[in-house]
Amino acid sequence: MLSLLNEFWVVLQSTVRDVIPIAVILFGFQFLVIRRRIPNLKKVIIGFAYVLVGLALFLLGLEKALFPIGRLMAEQLTNPDFLRQWGSSVGDVLHWSDYYWVYIFAFAIGASTTIAEPSLIAVAIKANEVSGGAIGVWGLRLAVALGVAIGISLGSWRIVTGYPIHWFIISGYIVVVLQTLCAPKLIIPLAYDSGGVTTSTVTVPLVAALGLGLAETVPGRSALIDGFGLIAFASLFPIITVMGYAQIIEWIEKRAKKNESASLAGSKE
């Protein structure tokens, strides 16, 4: 218990050092540039204290729980003995289809970590407020989660097969550009931001551990060259799915209006 408290104290000191520049900029601009007092200054200071303690606890939890479990799951799922137990390949050489549990795990962990991502929750709530309810909180979160899940699954398959990463990234951004020309203007900036907010403190540790575990286990793969890159997939595919979600909603609304107009015209006749 004492060692855990000592670790928490070390993490808390590091968090304070990281947050102090942010606080200096915020308070400096408020008092020196804007030159106005902060309403409820006491509550703001208490809030900053909560932020510091919360961040320290969260970072300690990452180090003690998410990092180790992510590394452990990646090592177990990519273990050749486990893969041969469930796979259909004969001999020492494994086929990419033998890694299907890895793809399922990548999909599941991508979706679940994105749903729990604090930055995405904050963006979804703000988008719902600013749009007057036009953008649903859960609709956006599920669309982003689906994109991350698909991206990480495809990225895991890429590591197993050894295909160059730039093929996938270039193709993905071609799709993004084409969607940008057709998607509702309301959703485009939010879709681009959604690709960034997903790769935060919850998603990155597990995804990075999975990529490195795969690259270290699959024969002929380099941990440095092949192990990284999954985060790029997790950032790219939510842009596609969020714009796709908006395009589907727009198509459904247009079809409903068209049917309604047709029914009104028929009733008049």
Secondary structure, DSSP 4 states (H G I P E B T S, - for coil): -HHHHHHHHHHHHHHHHHHHHHHHHHHHIIIIII--PPTTHHHHHHHHHHHHHHHHHHHHHIIIIIHHHHHHHHHHHT-HHHHHHH----SSPPPGGGGHHHHHHHHHHHHHHHHT-HHHHHHHHHHHHHTTTSS-HHHHHHHHHHHHHHHHHHHHHHHHHT--HHHHHHHHHHHHHHHHHHS-TTTHHHHHHHHHHTSSTTHHHHHHHHHHHHHHHSTT--TTTTSS-HHHHHHHHHHHHHHHHHHHHHHHHHHHHHHHHHHHHHHH-
